[in-house]
């Protein structure tokens, strides 16, 4: 047998042994790539139907696609007869290192996912979260942006929001306005209550059900305090809050009801006896 024949025979043996493996690896790559694209479309369709935030949809679908492609590549390499244990170990170590380096970002990401899924608030809600109060402008994967009442922009990491209590002021359609109104000890309490009731009844923004509550709550140092608690639509809250205070003051002026200011009685002891005075 000539040297050429030996070489040809070796090539045939090599092709016989590895040719099918190469074909199989290529088939795994092609089919795996096709399957990854299909899986990405399915995941996207499911998340869109569930009305998940668009930012989260794009991130998750790309993450699924890349993860499946990595699995396909490892499977194709294994089909060629290469030991993939080392590759898996390297990928695992790299993933662990990346996870430790991005620990804070990953916690913010996880918090962002939870916020998108459970929806404690939405864009446009007025909330108190992580020590800040304002209107939610954007909810992103890692951060949430709020605009405060004095027109400042606050960017809060999502992990801080989910790690603390969240107060959503606009989650419900109606809210209760809580006011404390003080009157003089010399005023007739029934007359005061009737005046406040008249103010609340005249305001169409104040709901009849639940009914407003007006009651004496405290005998303070310089006044008798009434709690005034009307209910209104959330959109009318601040208008009712400030408008009711103004209307009560005007009604008290018209009815001769006084709103006392803090005052202190001073008794001066002199040689001629005790002299009483009053200081505002």
C-alpha positions as CSV (number, residue, x, y, z in Angstrom):
1,X,0.0,0.0,0.0
2,X,1.4,3.4,-1.0
3,X,1.8,6.3,1.2
4,X,-1.0,8.1,-0.6
5,X,-3.4,5.2,0.0
6,X,-2.5,5.2,3.7
7,X,-3.2,8.9,3.8
8,X,-6.5,8.5,2.0
9,X,-7.5,5.7,4.3
10,X,-6.7,7.8,7.3
11,X,-8.8,10.6,6.0
12,X,-11.7,8.3,5.3
13,X,-11.4,6.9,8.8
14,X,-11.3,10.4,10.3
15,X,-14.3,11.5,8.3
16,X,-16.2,8.4,9.2
17,X,-15.4,8.9,12.9
18,X,-15.8,12.7,13.1
19,X,-17.9,13.6,10.1
20,X,-21.2,12.6,11.7
21,X,-20.2,14.3,14.9
22,X,-19.6,17.6,12.9
23,X,-22.9,17.2,11.1
24,X,-24.6,16.5,14.4
25,X,-23.0,19.5,16.0
26,X,-24.0,21.7,13.1
27,X,-27.6,20.4,13.3
28,X,-27.7,21.1,17.0
29,X,-26.5,24.7,16.4
30,X,-29.1,25.3,13.7
31,X,-32.0,23.7,15.4
32,X,-31.0,25.2,18.8
33,X,-30.8,28.7,17.3
34,X,-34.2,28.2,15.7
35,X,-35.7,26.9,19.0
36,X,-34.2,29.8,20.9
37,X,-35.8,32.3,18.6
38,X,-39.2,30.5,19.0
39,X,-38.8,30.4,22.8
40,X,-38.0,34.1,22.8
41,X,-41.2,34.9,20.8
42,X,-43.3,32.7,23.1
43,X,-42.0,34.4,26.2
44,X,-42.5,37.8,24.8
45,X,-46.1,37.0,23.7
46,X,-46.9,35.7,27.2
47,X,-45.4,38.7,29.0
48,X,-47.1,41.2,26.6
49,X,-50.5,39.5,27.2
50,X,-49.8,39.8,31.0
51,X,-49.2,43.5,30.4
52,X,-45.7,43.4,31.8
53,X,-43.6,46.5,31.6
54,X,-41.9,46.8,28.1
55,X,-38.4,47.2,29.6
56,X,-38.8,44.0,31.6
57,X,-40.2,42.2,28.5
58,X,-37.1,43.1,26.5
59,X,-34.7,42.2,29.2
60,X,-36.2,38.8,30.0
61,X,-36.7,37.8,26.4
62,X,-33.1,38.6,25.6
63,X,-31.9,36.8,28.7
64,X,-33.9,33.7,27.8
65,X,-32.5,33.8,24.2
66,X,-28.8,34.2,25.3
67,X,-29.2,31.4,28.0
68,X,-30.6,29.0,25.4
69,X,-27.9,29.8,22.9
70,X,-25.2,29.2,25.5
71,X,-26.8,25.8,26.3
72,X,-26.9,25.0,22.5
73,X,-23.2,25.9,22.0
74,X,-22.2,23.7,25.0
75,X,-24.3,20.8,23.6
76,X,-22.8,21.2,20.1
77,X,-19.2,21.2,21.6
78,X,-20.2,18.0,23.6
79,X,-21.4,16.4,20.4
80,X,-17.9,16.8,18.9
81,X,-16.5,14.7,21.7
82,X,-15.0,17.6,23.7
83,X,-15.5,17.3,27.5
84,X,-17.8,20.1,28.4
85,X,-17.4,19.8,32.2
86,X,-14.7,22.4,32.2
87,X,-16.8,24.7,30.1
88,X,-19.7,24.4,32.5
89,X,-17.4,25.0,35.5
90,X,-15.9,28.1,33.8
91,X,-19.3,29.5,33.0
92,X,-20.5,28.8,36.6
93,X,-17.4,30.5,38.0
94,X,-17.9,33.5,35.7
95,X,-21.5,33.7,36.6
96,X,-20.6,33.7,40.3
97,X,-18.0,36.4,39.9
98,X,-20.4,38.5,37.9
99,X,-23.1,38.0,40.5
100,X,-20.9,39.1,43.3
101,X,-19.6,42.1,41.4
102,X,-23.2,43.2,40.5
103,X,-24.8,42.2,43.8
104,X,-26.4,45.6,44.4
105,X,-27.5,45.9,40.8
106,X,-29.0,42.4,40.8
107,X,-30.9,43.1,44.0
108,X,-32.3,46.3,42.3
109,X,-33.2,44.2,39.3
110,X,-35.0,41.6,41.4
111,X,-36.9,44.4,43.2
112,X,-37.8,45.9,39.8
113,X,-39.2,42.6,38.6
114,X,-41.3,42.2,41.8
115,X,-42.6,45.8,41.4
116,X,-43.6,45.1,37.8
117,X,-45.3,41.9,38.8
118,X,-47.2,42.9,41.9
119,X,-47.7,46.6,40.9
120,X,-47.7,48.4,44.4
121,X,-48.0,51.6,42.3
122,X,-48.0,52.7,38.7
123,X,-46.8,55.7,36.7
124,X,-48.8,58.8,37.8
125,X,-49.5,57.6,41.3
126,X,-48.7,59.9,44.3
127,X,-46.7,57.7,46.7
128,X,-44.4,57.8,49.7
129,X,-41.5,55.3,49.4
130,X,-37.9,55.1,50.6
131,X,-38.2,58.4,52.5
132,X,-39.4,60.4,49.5
133,X,-42.8,61.6,48.5
134,X,-43.9,62.4,44.9
135,X,-45.5,61.4,41.7
136,X,-44.1,58.3,40.0
137,X,-42.7,59.3,36.6
138,X,-40.9,56.1,35.4
139,X,-40.5,52.6,36.7
140,X,-37.4,51.0,35.3
141,X,-35.6,47.7,35.9
142,X,-33.1,49.1,38.4
143,X,-34.5,52.5,39.5
144,X,-37.8,54.4,39.9
145,X,-38.0,58.1,39.2
146,X,-40.4,60.4,41.2
147,X,-41.2,64.1,40.9
148,X,-41.7,65.8,44.3
149,X,-44.3,68.4,45.0
150,X,-41.7,71.2,44.7
151,X,-40.7,69.8,41.2
152,X,-37.6,68.0,42.1
153,X,-36.6,64.7,40.5
154,X,-35.7,61.8,42.8
155,X,-34.2,58.6,41.5
156,X,-34.5,55.7,43.9
157,X,-32.9,52.2,43.7
158,X,-35.7,49.7,43.5
159,X,-34.3,47.6,46.3
160,X,-34.7,50.5,48.7
161,X,-38.4,50.9,47.7
162,X,-39.3,47.2,48.2
163,X,-37.2,47.1,51.4
164,X,-39.4,49.7,53.1
165,X,-43.1,50.5,53.5
166,X,-44.9,52.0,50.5
167,X,-47.8,54.4,51.0
168,X,-49.8,54.9,47.8
169,X,-52.0,58.0,48.3
170,X,-53.9,57.6,45.0
171,X,-54.5,53.8,45.0
172,X,-58.1,54.3,46.1
173,X,-60.8,56.4,44.4
174,X,-61.7,58.3,47.6
175,X,-59.7,59.7,50.6
176,X,-60.5,61.1,54.0
177,X,-59.5,64.7,54.8
178,X,-58.4,65.0,58.4
179,X,-58.6,68.5,60.0
180,X,-58.4,69.8,63.5
181,X,-60.4,73.0,64.3
182,X,-60.1,74.8,67.6
183,X,-62.7,77.1,69.1
184,X,-62.9,79.2,72.3
185,X,-64.1,77.7,75.6
186,X,-66.8,80.3,75.6
187,X,-68.4,79.2,72.4
188,X,-71.5,77.0,72.3
189,X,-70.3,73.6,71.0
190,X,-73.6,72.7,69.4
191,X,-73.5,75.9,67.4
192,X,-69.9,75.2,66.4
193,X,-70.8,71.7,65.2
194,X,-73.8,73.0,63.3
195,X,-71.6,75.6,61.5
196,X,-69.1,73.0,60.5
197,X,-71.8,70.6,59.3
198,X,-73.3,73.5,57.2
199,X,-69.9,74.1,55.5
200,X,-69.5,70.4,54.7
201,X,-73.0,70.1,53.4
202,X,-72.6,73.1,51.1
203,X,-69.5,71.6,49.4
204,X,-70.6,69.3,46.5
205,X,-67.1,67.7,46.4
206,X,-67.6,66.2,49.9
207,X,-69.2,62.8,49.7
208,X,-72.4,62.0,51.6
209,X,-71.4,58.3,51.8
210,X,-69.2,57.8,53.8
211,X,-70.7,60.5,55.9
212,X,-68.4,63.2,57.3
213,X,-67.5,63.1,61.0
214,X,-67.5,66.2,63.2
215,X,-66.8,65.6,66.9
216,X,-65.1,67.2,69.9
217,X,-61.7,65.5,70.3
218,X,-59.7,67.4,72.9
219,X,-59.9,70.0,75.6
220,X,-56.6,71.7,74.8
221,X,-54.8,74.5,76.8
222,X,-56.3,77.3,74.8
223,X,-59.1,75.8,72.8
224,X,-61.7,73.1,72.4
225,X,-60.6,71.1,69.4
226,X,-63.0,69.5,66.9
227,X,-61.9,66.7,64.5
228,X,-63.4,67.3,61.0
229,X,-63.2,64.3,58.7
230,X,-65.0,64.6,55.4
231,X,-64.5,62.1,52.5
232,X,-63.9,63.2,48.9
233,X,-62.6,61.9,45.6
234,X,-58.8,61.4,45.5
235,X,-58.5,63.9,42.7
236,X,-60.3,66.6,44.8
237,X,-58.3,65.9,48.0
238,X,-56.1,69.1,48.2
239,X,-58.9,71.4,46.9
240,X,-61.2,70.1,49.6
241,X,-58.5,70.3,52.3
242,X,-57.6,73.9,51.7
243,X,-61.1,75.0,50.7
244,X,-62.7,73.5,53.8
245,X,-60.3,75.4,56.1
246,X,-61.1,78.6,54.4
247,X,-64.9,78.0,54.4
248,X,-64.9,77.1,58.1
249,X,-63.0,80.3,59.0
250,X,-65.4,82.4,57.0
251,X,-68.4,80.7,58.5
252,X,-67.1,81.2,62.0
253,X,-66.6,84.9,61.3
254,X,-70.2,85.2,60.1
255,X,-71.6,83.3,63.1
256,X,-69.5,85.0,65.7
257,X,-67.5,81.9,66.6
258,X,-64.0,82.7,67.7
259,X,-60.8,80.7,66.9
260,X,-58.5,81.4,69.9
261,X,-54.8,82.0,69.7
262,X,-52.5,80.5,72.4
263,X,-52.6,82.6,75.6
264,X,-51.2,82.4,79.1
265,X,-52.6,83.9,82.3
266,X,-49.9,85.6,84.4
267,X,-50.3,86.3,88.1
268,X,-47.9,88.9,89.5
269,X,-47.5,88.9,93.3
270,X,-46.5,92.3,94.6
271,X,-46.5,94.1,97.9
272,X,-50.1,95.2,97.4
273,X,-51.4,91.7,96.7
274,X,-51.8,89.6,93.6
275,X,-52.3,91.2,90.3
276,X,-53.6,89.1,87.4
277,X,-52.6,89.7,83.9
278,X,-52.8,88.0,80.5
279,X,-50.1,87.4,77.9
280,X,-50.8,86.4,74.4
